[in-house]
Structures are given as structure tokens and as C-alpha cells.
């Protein structure tokens, strides 16, 4: 196994379908989780100290809605999530009813409010930004309605692209073709049978399901429970987990498409939880519900253990990388590949002999 190297204690990496890397992959943005809301940048090589990207003072002064910060004693509180443009150094973060923007390549890094939530709506905490840094994808909700908007970050104009009467979230641009937007029908995985959706201005303008979960199933009349999809960089579609708790199989990591190809079971697994994919599509990383050393599937005897597993996307061959732990969000492992695929960043939790958290933070696994 590989021993993780802590990048910075009491921090967390951003959501798995977002990008936290910048400065040509030399740095990663991390959120602080020590009672203060702040986003900092650190070098992946461990040199130097953290740099403030979005300060606690800015969050406090520009948020329309008061948000109590996450603490280990109050794990039910949310944290700021963020996304960085793949080909520009523009960071966006939805928090407290506003969308914040900061240009990381500038010397001053002066953040600004790019958008404030529409009256009567609530701004979702997950947002996405186009590769060129010019368009943000945001979502809002009010009772019985969920919608997605494209925001022109230069001009400030918005355009609604979708509206559903059910809980739609996890909107993110498909990196392989940003005309496609992936999103989710949120809800209990064992009851929602149309989890993965996609929008395209011509091919899927009302939005359409991507995966027929009943056709995947080996059990008549029962859908395979899937989720935590991450849209791919090299091909239009996503990798997605069929959870261990699914009453039907096959379970494990699937590759999905929007062009009519059937989903492909890349690698069977009974404890897979979240997934990430390398930029070239050659490798997938998953974390698990419980250690892979523990018999069973899903949350059976999972405790607070998780394993980081590397998967060859062509053969499905698995390699155990490291063991970690987890507590409430944001401290699910949420692994992602660094841009050149040479390492994995994830949220690492260690427990002491009494079962108390000894340390936690964003960590790096250097692949051999």
C-alpha cells in the first residue's frame, strides 16, 4: 500500500465532479474545515505554505445568508464547494445566496460577486464552470421546482436551460463536450430508477435519462441502484457507481455514454462509493463503503473505514492503494486524479485507539 502524504490538516478537497487544480496542475485548492470558512491553495509538491484564495472575511461580508461554519462537533452543517476552469484559472463558489468568482492567475486575486440568487429561489451549493472560465452553471430551487441556469461571467446575463418538478442537482459540464450537461435525479438510490440525466441544446433540450437502470439489472423488475457519476474528460458520458447496497446487480463501476452505446461494467465491486477518472480515461479511482478487507457489500459492517482502489479502465483490474477513514461531509474520501494522472488527492481521516479522530485533511497518494 501507499502511505498518504497530508497536504494540509483540517482541510478538504472539493466535490468529486468538480476541479480543484490550477497553476498547470502544480497547485490544488482546498477548503478549510476548522471553524473558519476559507478556500486556500497549496502546492502538490509540499513546498511553501497555503495561500488564501477566498478569505473568511469575504465570505462573511458578501454572503446574503448567514451560514454557520462546519466543525467536527457540528458535522450536519454544509461547507463551501468550488470549481476551477480546466483551461483558465477562474474559481467559482456558490455560498450564502451568491456565486463568488476569483481569478487565480492575477496578482491581487480580488474576488467578486458574480451572481446573487433570484428572489424566492435558493441557490444550490454545487456549481460548475466551463473550461474557458467564461460560463458558470448554477442551479436553484423553490418548492416543487428545480432549475439550471447558464451564467455569463463577463456580462452577467443568465439563461435558464432546464426546469424539473423533482430534485435535480449535481449539474456539471461534460468536459469532453461542454454542449452536454450532466445532472442527477436526487433521492434515495434504491428508489430512484432514473438517476443519470443529460441536457444538450439540440439532442436533449428537455433533458433525458442516460441509463436505463432496469436494463442493467440481473433481477427482473428491480433497478440497479447507481449514483456519484463523474462525467469523463475523453469521451461524452460518465463513470458511475452501482452501489453495494443495490438489491440488484451487477454492482461496481460502469462507463456510460450518450450516443446509444450500452453502459459497460468496467469492474465489479460490492463496496464502491465515489469515483474519479483520469484525464486520458485510462484509469479510474474509487473509494469504498467499508474496507475491501471486510466481507460483505455496501454498508454491511462498513464502520468508518474506506479503501482507495485504482482500476484499469480497459481491463477492470483492481489495485488497492491505501486505507483511510471517513466521517460526515466533507470528509468522505472523494478521490480525484491530479491533471497528469500521477497522483490522487483525497480526504484522509485517521482514528486513534479509542475511535476518535486523530487527524483529518486533504492528502495525496503518489502513484508508483
C-alpha atoms as a printed R data frame, in Angstrom:
    type eleno elety resid chain resno       x      y       z
1   ATOM     1    CA   UNK     A     1   0.000  0.000   0.000
2   ATOM     2    CA   UNK     A     2   0.961  3.643  -0.462
3   ATOM     3    CA   UNK     A     3   1.334  5.866   2.592
4   ATOM     4    CA   UNK     A     4  -0.662  9.088   2.130
5   ATOM     5    CA   UNK     A     5   1.057 12.446   2.494
6   ATOM     6    CA   UNK     A     6  -1.097 15.053   4.204
7   ATOM     7    CA   UNK     A     7  -1.260 18.219   2.120
8   ATOM     8    CA   UNK     A     8  -2.792 20.327   4.867
9   ATOM     9    CA   UNK     A     9  -4.609 19.272   8.011
10  ATOM    10    CA   UNK     A    10  -8.180 20.406   8.705
11  ATOM    11    CA   UNK     A    11  -8.866 20.963   5.007
12  ATOM    12    CA   UNK     A    12 -10.900 19.124   2.385
13  ATOM    13    CA   UNK     A    13 -10.778 18.648  -1.391
14  ATOM    14    CA   UNK     A    14 -13.709 19.857  -3.461
15  ATOM    15    CA   UNK     A    15 -16.603 17.742  -4.713
16  ATOM    16    CA   UNK     A    16 -15.566 14.783  -6.937
17  ATOM    17    CA   UNK     A    17 -17.155 16.071 -10.163
18  ATOM    18    CA   UNK     A    18 -15.541 19.494  -9.709
19  ATOM    19    CA   UNK     A    19 -11.953 20.560 -10.460
20  ATOM    20    CA   UNK     A    20  -9.710 21.861  -7.710
21  ATOM    21    CA   UNK     A    21  -6.408 22.006  -9.614
22  ATOM    22    CA   UNK     A    22  -4.760 25.144 -11.012
23  ATOM    23    CA   UNK     A    23  -1.367 26.628 -11.908
24  ATOM    24    CA   UNK     A    24  -0.890 23.971 -14.622
25  ATOM    25    CA   UNK     A    25  -1.568 21.229 -12.086
26  ATOM    26    CA   UNK     A    26   1.047 22.357  -9.590
27  ATOM    27    CA   UNK     A    27  -1.477 23.545  -7.003
28  ATOM    28    CA   UNK     A    28  -4.776 22.425  -5.572
29  ATOM    29    CA   UNK     A    29  -7.492 24.481  -3.911
30  ATOM    30    CA   UNK     A    30  -8.752 23.208  -0.552
31  ATOM    31    CA   UNK     A    31 -11.495 24.331   1.788
32  ATOM    32    CA   UNK     A    32 -10.725 24.906   5.443
33  ATOM    33    CA   UNK     A    33 -12.768 22.913   7.947
34  ATOM    34    CA   UNK     A    34 -11.537 24.225  11.277
35  ATOM    35    CA   UNK     A    35 -14.403 26.508  12.229
36  ATOM    36    CA   UNK     A    36 -13.443 29.104   9.611
37  ATOM    37    CA   UNK     A    37 -14.770 29.207   6.052
38  ATOM    38    CA   UNK     A    38 -11.928 29.891   3.667
39  ATOM    39    CA   UNK     A    39 -10.506 28.450   0.446
40  ATOM    40    CA   UNK     A    40  -6.742 28.148   0.234
41  ATOM    41    CA   UNK     A    41  -4.270 26.916  -2.370
42  ATOM    42    CA   UNK     A    42  -1.338 24.600  -1.674
43  ATOM    43    CA   UNK     A    43   1.440 23.203  -3.807
44  ATOM    44    CA   UNK     A    44   1.208 19.491  -4.537
45  ATOM    45    CA   UNK     A    45   4.958 19.114  -4.029
46  ATOM    46    CA   UNK     A    46   4.604 20.296  -0.432
47  ATOM    47    CA   UNK     A    47   6.742 23.404  -0.881
48  ATOM    48    CA   UNK     A    48   5.668 26.653   0.748
49  ATOM    49    CA   UNK     A    49   2.597 27.381   2.820
50  ATOM    50    CA   UNK     A    50  -1.077 27.801   1.973
51  ATOM    51    CA   UNK     A    51  -2.245 30.876   0.052
52  ATOM    52    CA   UNK     A    52  -5.686 32.372   0.658
53  ATOM    53    CA   UNK     A    53  -7.877 32.271  -2.459
54  ATOM    54    CA   UNK     A    54 -11.246 33.211  -0.938
55  ATOM    55    CA   UNK     A    55 -10.952 34.679   2.525
56  ATOM    56    CA   UNK     A    56 -13.184 34.204   5.540
57  ATOM    57    CA   UNK     A    57 -13.712 37.957   5.599
58  ATOM    58    CA   UNK     A    58 -15.001 37.954   2.028
59  ATOM    59    CA   UNK     A    59 -17.375 35.075   2.702
60  ATOM    60    CA   UNK     A    60 -18.718 36.858   5.775
61  ATOM    61    CA   UNK     A    61 -19.132 40.276   4.153
62  ATOM    62    CA   UNK     A    62 -20.628 39.210   0.826
63  ATOM    63    CA   UNK     A    63 -22.925 36.322   1.752
64  ATOM    64    CA   UNK     A    64 -26.615 37.232   1.858
65  ATOM    65    CA   UNK     A    65 -27.415 34.328   4.160
66  ATOM    66    CA   UNK     A    66 -25.625 33.554   7.403
67  ATOM    67    CA   UNK     A    67 -24.009 30.108   7.329
68  ATOM    68    CA   UNK     A    68 -22.525 28.671  10.477
69  ATOM    69    CA   UNK     A    69 -19.181 27.039   9.613
70  ATOM    70    CA   UNK     A    70 -18.726 23.290   9.676
71  ATOM    71    CA   UNK     A    71 -16.979 21.902  12.722
72  ATOM    72    CA   UNK     A    72 -16.278 18.383  13.905
73  ATOM    73    CA   UNK     A    73 -18.855 18.984  16.636
74  ATOM    74    CA   UNK     A    74 -21.453 20.223  14.107
75  ATOM    75    CA   UNK     A    75 -20.978 17.917  11.108
76  ATOM    76    CA   UNK     A    76 -24.514 18.495   9.835
77  ATOM    77    CA   UNK     A    77 -23.528 21.962   8.604
78  ATOM    78    CA   UNK     A    78 -22.614 22.428   4.961
79  ATOM    79    CA   UNK     A    79 -19.285 23.627   3.594
80  ATOM    80    CA   UNK     A    80 -18.372 25.740   0.557
81  ATOM    81    CA   UNK     A    81 -17.790 23.672  -2.583
82  ATOM    82    CA   UNK     A    82 -15.982 25.173  -5.573
83  ATOM    83    CA   UNK     A    83 -14.894 24.536  -9.159
84  ATOM    84    CA   UNK     A    84 -11.941 25.798 -11.211
85  ATOM    85    CA   UNK     A    85 -11.959 26.156 -15.007
86  ATOM    86    CA   UNK     A    86  -9.908 23.432 -16.704
87  ATOM    87    CA   UNK     A    87  -8.197 25.779 -19.179
88  ATOM    88    CA   UNK     A    88  -8.310 29.028 -17.202
89  ATOM    89    CA   UNK     A    89  -7.586 29.873 -13.603
90  ATOM    90    CA   UNK     A    90 -11.073 31.046 -12.703
91  ATOM    91    CA   UNK     A    91 -12.583 29.749  -9.475
92  ATOM    92    CA   UNK     A    92 -16.295 29.892  -8.677
93  ATOM    93    CA   UNK     A    93 -18.021 29.076  -5.403
94  ATOM    94    CA   UNK     A    94 -21.740 29.178  -4.579
95  ATOM    95    CA   UNK     A    95 -22.331 30.097  -0.963
96  ATOM    96    CA   UNK     A    96 -24.777 32.102   1.095
97  ATOM    97    CA   UNK     A    97 -27.044 33.002  -1.809
98  ATOM    98    CA   UNK     A    98 -24.233 34.293  -4.018
99  ATOM    99    CA   UNK     A    99 -21.831 32.997  -6.640
100 ATOM   100    CA   UNK     A   100 -18.290 34.176  -5.953
101 ATOM   101    CA   UNK     A   101 -15.604 34.404  -8.622
102 ATOM   102    CA   UNK     A   102 -11.860 34.890  -8.318
103 ATOM   103    CA   UNK     A   103  -9.152 34.948 -10.988
104 ATOM   104    CA   UNK     A   104  -6.293 32.891  -9.581
105 ATOM   105    CA   UNK     A   105  -3.743 33.977 -12.191
106 ATOM   106    CA   UNK     A   106  -3.895 37.652 -11.188
107 ATOM   107    CA   UNK     A   107  -1.513 39.128  -8.655
108 ATOM   108    CA   UNK     A   108  -4.225 40.654  -6.480
109 ATOM   109    CA   UNK     A   109  -6.740 37.774  -6.671
110 ATOM   110    CA   UNK     A   110  -9.585 40.143  -5.825
111 ATOM   111    CA   UNK     A   111 -12.813 38.115  -5.581
112 ATOM   112    CA   UNK     A   112 -16.166 39.452  -6.705
113 ATOM   113    CA   UNK     A   113 -19.841 38.555  -6.526
114 ATOM   114    CA   UNK     A   114 -20.790 37.275  -9.986
115 ATOM   115    CA   UNK     A   115 -24.422 36.462  -9.194
116 ATOM   116    CA   UNK     A   116 -26.991 36.692  -6.423
117 ATOM   117    CA   UNK     A   117 -29.816 34.208  -6.154
118 ATOM   118    CA   UNK     A   118 -33.151 35.162  -7.683
119 ATOM   119    CA   UNK     A   119 -35.840 36.293  -5.268
120 ATOM   120    CA   UNK     A   120 -37.860 33.365  -3.953
121 ATOM   121    CA   UNK     A   121 -35.238 30.794  -5.003
122 ATOM   122    CA   UNK     A   122 -32.470 29.018  -3.110
123 ATOM   123    CA   UNK     A   123 -29.029 28.661  -4.686
124 ATOM   124    CA   UNK     A   124 -27.570 25.161  -4.651
125 ATOM   125    CA   UNK     A   125 -24.090 24.797  -3.181
126 ATOM   126    CA   UNK     A   126 -22.667 22.882  -6.162
127 ATOM   127    CA   UNK     A   127 -21.722 24.840  -9.254
128 ATOM   128    CA   UNK     A   128 -19.684 24.186 -12.402
129 ATOM   129    CA   UNK     A   129 -17.578 26.362 -14.692
130 ATOM   130    CA   UNK     A   130 -16.745 25.966 -18.370
131 ATOM   131    CA   UNK     A   131 -13.185 25.130 -19.368
132 ATOM   132    CA   UNK     A   132 -12.531 28.648 -20.676
133 ATOM   133    CA   UNK     A   133 -13.776 30.231 -17.451
134 ATOM   134    CA   UNK     A   134 -16.460 32.308 -19.156
135 ATOM   135    CA   UNK     A   135 -19.667 30.471 -18.204
136 ATOM   136    CA   UNK     A   136 -20.905 29.182 -14.875
137 ATOM   137    CA   UNK     A   137 -23.595 26.530 -14.483
138 ATOM   138    CA   UNK     A   138 -25.728 27.089 -11.405
139 ATOM   139    CA   UNK     A   139 -28.919 25.578 -10.035
140 ATOM   140    CA   UNK     A   140 -31.738 26.996  -7.932
141 ATOM   141    CA   UNK     A   141 -34.798 25.575  -6.258
142 ATOM   142    CA   UNK     A   142 -38.065 26.610  -4.709
143 ATOM   143    CA   UNK     A   143 -40.940 24.489  -3.512
144 ATOM   144    CA   UNK     A   144 -41.631 21.870  -6.195
145 ATOM   145    CA   UNK     A   145 -39.275 23.357  -8.808
146 ATOM   146    CA   UNK     A   146 -35.613 22.871  -9.658
147 ATOM   147    CA   UNK     A   147 -33.871 24.713 -12.469
148 ATOM   148    CA   UNK     A   148 -30.449 25.140 -14.058
149 ATOM   149    CA   UNK     A   149 -29.045 28.413 -15.371
150 ATOM   150    CA   UNK     A   150 -26.091 29.331 -17.541
151 ATOM   151    CA   UNK     A   151 -24.407 32.492 -16.258
152 ATOM   152    CA   UNK     A   152 -22.233 34.694 -18.500
153 ATOM   153    CA   UNK     A   153 -19.420 35.604 -16.125
154 ATOM   154    CA   UNK     A   154 -18.343 38.542 -18.290
155 ATOM   155    CA   UNK     A   155 -21.707 40.142 -18.950
156 ATOM   156    CA   UNK     A   156 -23.697 38.808 -16.006
157 ATOM   157    CA   UNK     A   157 -26.679 37.587 -18.046
158 ATOM   158    CA   UNK     A   158 -28.380 34.277 -17.260
159 ATOM   159    CA   UNK     A   159 -30.297 31.758 -19.358
160 ATOM   160    CA   UNK     A   160 -32.489 29.046 -17.923
161 ATOM   161    CA   UNK     A   161 -31.866 25.734 -19.677
162 ATOM   162    CA   UNK     A   162 -33.836 23.262 -17.562
163 ATOM   163    CA   UNK     A   163 -36.645 23.039 -15.082
164 ATOM   164    CA   UNK     A   164 -37.992 19.916 -13.356
165 ATOM   165    CA   UNK     A   165 -40.689 19.232 -10.745
166 ATOM   166    CA   UNK     A   166 -38.310 16.854  -8.947
167 ATOM   167    CA   UNK     A   167 -34.989 17.298  -7.164
168 ATOM   168    CA   UNK     A   168 -32.409 17.889  -9.890
169 ATOM   169    CA   UNK     A   169 -28.840 18.632  -8.828
170 ATOM   170    CA   UNK     A   170 -25.147 17.777  -9.345
171 ATOM   171    CA   UNK     A   171 -25.118 19.770 -12.595
172 ATOM   172    CA   UNK     A   172 -21.725 19.821 -14.279
173 ATOM   173    CA   UNK     A   173 -20.368 20.439 -17.766
174 ATOM   174    CA   UNK     A   174 -19.256 17.325 -19.639
175 ATOM   175    CA   UNK     A   175 -15.532 18.019 -20.134
176 ATOM   176    CA   UNK     A   176 -15.327 16.054 -23.398
177 ATOM   177    CA   UNK     A   177 -18.043 18.237 -24.988
178 ATOM   178    CA   UNK     A   178 -19.391 21.127 -22.938
179 ATOM   179    CA   UNK     A   179 -22.535 21.360 -25.054
180 ATOM   180    CA   UNK     A   180 -23.604 18.447 -22.846
181 ATOM   181    CA   UNK     A   181 -24.538 18.990 -19.202
182 ATOM   182    CA   UNK     A   182 -24.783 16.040 -16.834
183 ATOM   183    CA   UNK     A   183 -27.042 16.105 -13.801
184 ATOM   184    CA   UNK     A   184 -28.870 13.891 -11.324
185 ATOM   185    CA   UNK     A   185 -32.336 12.966 -10.177
186 ATOM   186    CA   UNK     A   186 -31.591 13.180  -6.484
187 ATOM   187    CA   UNK     A   187 -33.110 10.854  -3.925
188 ATOM   188    CA   UNK     A   188 -32.588  7.515  -2.228
189 ATOM   189    CA   UNK     A   189 -30.512  5.396  -4.590
190 ATOM   190    CA   UNK     A   190 -32.639  2.313  -4.034
191 ATOM   191    CA   UNK     A   191 -35.856  4.093  -5.030
192 ATOM   192    CA   UNK     A   192 -34.784  6.490  -7.820
193 ATOM   193    CA   UNK     A   193 -34.546  4.451 -11.024
194 ATOM   194    CA   UNK     A   194 -33.555  7.292 -13.381
195 ATOM   195    CA   UNK     A   195 -30.576  8.801 -11.563
196 ATOM   196    CA   UNK     A   196 -28.435  9.962 -14.510
197 ATOM   197    CA   UNK     A   197 -29.709 12.727 -16.814
198 ATOM   198    CA   UNK     A   198 -28.183 14.863 -19.550
199 ATOM   199    CA   UNK     A   199 -29.041 18.115 -21.300
200 ATOM   200    CA   UNK     A   200 -27.982 19.270 -24.762
201 ATOM   201    CA   UNK     A   201 -29.429 22.258 -26.645
202 ATOM   202    CA   UNK     A   202 -30.228 20.121 -29.697
203 ATOM   203    CA   UNK     A   203 -30.078 16.437 -28.742
204 ATOM   204    CA   UNK     A   204 -31.689 16.625 -25.295
205 ATOM   205    CA   UNK     A   205 -33.183 20.082 -24.780
206 ATOM   206    CA   UNK     A   206 -35.824 18.953 -22.230
207 ATOM   207    CA   UNK     A   207 -33.221 16.764 -20.546
208 ATOM   208    CA   UNK     A   208 -33.275 12.986 -20.834
209 ATOM   209    CA   UNK     A   209 -32.227  9.948 -18.799
210 ATOM   210    CA   UNK     A   210 -28.863  8.460 -19.741
211 ATOM   211    CA   UNK     A   211 -29.007  4.986 -18.164
212 ATOM   212    CA   UNK     A   212 -31.874  2.502 -18.139
213 ATOM   213    CA   UNK     A   213 -31.275  1.044 -14.692
214 ATOM   214    CA   UNK     A   214 -33.784 -1.773 -15.242
215 ATOM   215    CA   UNK     A   215 -31.952 -2.979 -18.352
216 ATOM   216    CA   UNK     A   216 -28.722 -3.174 -16.360
217 ATOM   217    CA   UNK     A   217 -30.328 -5.403 -13.771
218 ATOM   218    CA   UNK     A   218 -29.878 -9.125 -13.301
219 ATOM   219    CA   UNK     A   219 -33.143 -9.199 -11.334
220 ATOM   220    CA   UNK     A   220 -36.474 -8.858 -13.136
221 ATOM   221    CA   UNK     A   221 -38.464 -5.826 -12.042
222 ATOM   222    CA   UNK     A   222 -35.672 -4.360  -9.905
223 ATOM   223    CA   UNK     A   223 -33.472 -1.455 -10.996
224 ATOM   224    CA   UNK     A   224 -29.750 -1.330 -10.252
225 ATOM   225    CA   UNK     A   225 -29.079  1.492  -7.780
226 ATOM   226    CA   UNK     A   226 -26.491  3.913  -9.192
227 ATOM   227    CA   UNK     A   227 -25.027  7.300  -8.336
228 ATOM   228    CA   UNK     A   228 -21.998  9.542  -7.770
229 ATOM   229    CA   UNK     A   229 -21.452  9.882 -11.502
230 ATOM   230    CA   UNK     A   230 -18.477 11.842 -12.833
231 ATOM   231    CA   UNK     A   231 -18.572 12.911 -16.487
232 ATOM   232    CA   UNK     A   232 -15.472 11.947 -18.429
233 ATOM   233    CA   UNK     A   233 -12.744 14.088 -19.984
234 ATOM   234    CA   UNK     A   234 -12.008 11.922 -23.027
235 ATOM   235    CA   UNK     A   235 -15.469 10.722 -24.163
236 ATOM   236    CA   UNK     A   236 -19.004 12.075 -23.766
237 ATOM   237    CA   UNK     A   237 -20.536 10.129 -20.921
238 ATOM   238    CA   UNK     A   238 -19.694  9.363 -17.319
239 ATOM   239    CA   UNK     A   239 -18.320  6.828 -14.912
240 ATOM   240    CA   UNK     A   240 -20.861  5.887 -12.273
241 ATOM   241    CA   UNK     A   241 -21.144  3.574  -9.284
242 ATOM   242    CA   UNK     A   242 -23.657  0.739  -8.914
243 ATOM   243    CA   UNK     A   243 -23.694  0.669  -5.124
244 ATOM   244    CA   UNK     A   244 -23.150 -2.330  -2.922
245 ATOM   245    CA   UNK     A   245 -26.485 -1.611  -1.255
246 ATOM   246    CA   UNK     A   246 -28.273 -2.154  -4.576
247 ATOM   247    CA   UNK     A   247 -30.574 -5.135  -4.247
248 ATOM   248    CA   UNK     A   248 -29.891 -5.960  -7.902
249 ATOM   249    CA   UNK     A   249 -26.580 -6.358  -9.698
250 ATOM   250    CA   UNK     A   250 -24.218 -6.314 -11.365
251 ATOM   251    CA   UNK     A   251 -22.594 -3.875  -8.925
252 ATOM   252    CA   UNK     A   252 -19.372 -1.929  -9.399
253 ATOM   253    CA   UNK     A   253 -18.068  0.797 -11.708
254 ATOM   254    CA   UNK     A   254 -19.775  1.443 -15.040
255 ATOM   255    CA   UNK     A   255 -18.838  3.567 -18.007
256 ATOM   256    CA   UNK     A   256 -21.836  5.266 -19.652
257 ATOM   257    CA   UNK     A   257 -22.376  7.111 -22.941
258 ATOM   258    CA   UNK     A   258 -24.877  9.438 -24.642
259 ATOM   259    CA   UNK     A   259 -24.534  8.150 -28.220
260 ATOM   260    CA   UNK     A   260 -26.572  4.953 -27.878
261 ATOM   261    CA   UNK     A   261 -23.816  2.652 -26.671
262 ATOM   262    CA   UNK     A   262 -24.910  0.434 -23.810
263 ATOM   263    CA   UNK     A   263 -23.330  1.052 -20.389
264 ATOM   264    CA   UNK     A   264 -20.227 -1.075 -19.776
265 ATOM   265    CA   UNK     A   265 -19.401 -2.701 -16.458
266 ATOM   266    CA   UNK     A   266 -15.749 -1.754 -16.152
267 ATOM   267    CA   UNK     A   267 -15.053 -3.555 -12.887
268 ATOM   268    CA   UNK     A   268 -17.341 -5.464 -10.496
269 ATOM   269    CA   UNK     A   269 -17.322 -4.322  -6.879
270 ATOM   270    CA   UNK     A   270 -19.597 -4.688  -3.882
271 ATOM   271    CA   UNK     A   271 -18.434 -1.706  -1.847
272 ATOM   272    CA   UNK     A   272 -17.706  1.051  -4.398
273 ATOM   273    CA   UNK     A   273 -18.847  4.514  -3.284
274 ATOM   274    CA   UNK     A   274 -17.372  7.513  -5.181
275 ATOM   275    CA   UNK     A   275 -15.338  7.521  -8.383
276 ATOM   276    CA   UNK     A   276 -12.933  9.656 -10.377
277 ATOM   277    CA   UNK     A   277 -11.361  9.197 -13.806
278 ATOM   278    CA   UNK     A   278  -8.019 10.280 -15.263
279 ATOM   279    CA   UNK     A   279  -7.941 12.911 -17.997
280 ATOM   280    CA   UNK     A   280  -6.954 10.332 -20.635
281 ATOM   281    CA   UNK     A   281  -9.597  7.846 -19.481
282 ATOM   282    CA   UNK     A   282  -7.099  5.067 -18.791
283 ATOM   283    CA   UNK     A   283  -7.635  4.811 -15.044
284 ATOM   284    CA   UNK     A   284 -10.457  5.083 -12.526
285 ATOM   285    CA   UNK     A   285 -10.192  5.523  -8.778
286 ATOM   286    CA   UNK     A   286 -12.870  4.573  -6.261
287 ATOM   287    CA   UNK     A   287 -13.334  4.751  -2.532
288 ATOM   288    CA   UNK     A   288 -15.409  2.170  -0.708
289 ATOM   289    CA   UNK     A   289 -18.077  1.798   1.962
290 ATOM   290    CA   UNK     A   290 -16.038 -0.180   4.439
291 ATOM   291    CA   UNK     A   291 -12.643 -1.665   3.859
292 ATOM   292    CA   UNK     A   292 -12.190 -4.043   0.937
293 ATOM   293    CA   UNK     A   293 -10.728 -6.423   3.520
294 ATOM   294    CA   UNK     A   294 -14.155 -6.708   5.176
295 ATOM   295    CA   UNK     A   295 -16.561 -9.339   3.793
296 ATOM   296    CA   UNK     A   296 -19.981 -8.184   2.664
297 ATOM   297    CA   UNK     A   297 -21.266 -5.417   0.470
298 ATOM   298    CA   UNK     A   298 -22.488 -1.857   0.730
299 ATOM   299    CA   UNK     A   299 -22.776 -0.590   4.281
300 ATOM   300    CA   UNK     A   300 -22.687 -4.053   5.855
301 ATOM   301    CA   UNK     A   301 -20.039 -3.953   8.625
302 ATOM   302    CA   UNK     A   302 -18.604 -0.826   6.964
303 ATOM   303    CA   UNK     A   303 -17.839  1.046  10.148
304 ATOM   304    CA   UNK     A   304 -15.934  4.216   9.297
305 ATOM   305    CA   UNK     A   305 -13.351  2.565   7.043
306 ATOM   306    CA   UNK     A   306 -12.748  3.097   3.335
307 ATOM   307    CA   UNK     A   307 -10.224  1.811   0.822
308 ATOM   308    CA   UNK     A   308  -8.775  3.724  -2.130
309 ATOM   309    CA   UNK     A   309  -8.692  1.434  -5.182
310 ATOM   310    CA   UNK     A   310  -7.108  2.052  -8.596
311 ATOM   311    CA   UNK     A   311  -8.858  0.426 -11.575
312 ATOM   312    CA   UNK     A   312  -7.512 -0.134 -15.082
313 ATOM   313    CA   UNK     A   313 -10.313  1.265 -17.247
314 ATOM   314    CA   UNK     A   314  -9.650 -1.222 -20.063
315 ATOM   315    CA   UNK     A   315  -9.232 -4.486 -18.158
316 ATOM   316    CA   UNK     A   316 -11.068 -3.667 -14.918
317 ATOM   317    CA   UNK     A   317  -8.099 -4.915 -12.923
318 ATOM   318    CA   UNK     A   318  -8.047 -3.512  -9.378
319 ATOM   319    CA   UNK     A   319  -5.160 -2.445  -7.182
320 ATOM   320    CA   UNK     A   320  -5.569 -1.438  -3.546
321 ATOM   321    CA   UNK     A   321  -3.763  1.846  -2.887
322 ATOM   322    CA   UNK     A   322  -4.420  2.808   0.728
323 ATOM   323    CA   UNK     A   323  -6.773  2.573   3.657
324 ATOM   324    CA   UNK     A   324  -8.471  5.631   5.120
325 ATOM   325    CA   UNK     A   325 -11.474  6.568   7.215
326 ATOM   326    CA   UNK     A   326 -14.447  8.854   6.834
327 ATOM   327    CA   UNK     A   327 -16.823 10.977   8.847
328 ATOM   328    CA   UNK     A   328 -19.629 13.299   7.713
329 ATOM   329    CA   UNK     A   329 -19.279 15.548   4.670
330 ATOM   330    CA   UNK     A   330 -16.921 16.986   3.652
331 ATOM   331    CA   UNK     A   331 -14.850 14.085   4.969
332 ATOM   332    CA   UNK     A   332 -15.898 11.391   2.544
333 ATOM   333    CA   UNK     A   333 -12.712 10.366   0.700
334 ATOM   334    CA   UNK     A   334 -13.834 11.835  -2.683
335 ATOM   335    CA   UNK     A   335 -10.704 10.812  -4.635
336 ATOM   336    CA   UNK     A   336  -9.628 12.567  -7.837
337 ATOM   337    CA   UNK     A   337  -6.626 12.313 -10.164
338 ATOM   338    CA   UNK     A   338  -4.217 15.212 -10.454
339 ATOM   339    CA   UNK     A   339  -4.202 16.528 -14.046
340 ATOM   340    CA   UNK     A   340  -1.249 14.433 -15.277
341 ATOM   341    CA   UNK     A   341  -2.600 11.279 -13.615
342 ATOM   342    CA   UNK     A   342   0.492 10.735 -11.492
343 ATOM   343    CA   UNK     A   343  -1.203 11.050  -8.108
344 ATOM   344    CA   UNK     A   344  -4.554 11.060  -6.346
345 ATOM   345    CA   UNK     A   345  -5.871 13.676  -3.938
346 ATOM   346    CA   UNK     A   346  -8.490 12.634  -1.381
347 ATOM   347    CA   UNK     A   347  -9.846 13.460   2.062
348 ATOM   348    CA   UNK     A   348  -7.989 11.413   4.671
349 ATOM   349    CA   UNK     A   349  -9.252 10.635   8.178
350 ATOM   350    CA   UNK     A   350  -7.271  8.764  10.839
351 ATOM   351    CA   UNK     A   351  -8.684  7.460  14.124
352 ATOM   352    CA   UNK     A   352  -6.893  6.779  17.377
353 ATOM   353    CA   UNK     A   353  -7.211  3.647  19.506
354 ATOM   354    CA   UNK     A   354 -10.399  4.945  21.143
355 ATOM   355    CA   UNK     A   355 -12.075  5.579  17.808
356 ATOM   356    CA   UNK     A   356 -11.712  9.368  17.999
357 ATOM   357    CA   UNK     A   357 -10.460 11.343  15.004
358 ATOM   358    CA   UNK     A   358  -6.700 11.738  15.375
359 ATOM   359    CA   UNK     A   359  -6.266 13.901  12.290
360 ATOM   360    CA   UNK     A   360  -8.051 14.757   9.089
361 ATOM   361    CA   UNK     A   361  -7.294 16.721   5.962
362 ATOM   362    CA   UNK     A   362  -6.667 16.608   2.237
363 ATOM   363    CA   UNK     A   363  -3.950 14.111   1.365
364 ATOM   364    CA   UNK     A   364  -2.009 12.928  -1.672
365 ATOM   365    CA   UNK     A   365  -1.193  9.428  -2.889
366 ATOM   366    CA   UNK     A   366   1.741  9.387  -5.309
367 ATOM   367    CA   UNK     A   367   1.195  6.532  -7.780
368 ATOM   368    CA   UNK     A   368   4.167  4.260  -8.407
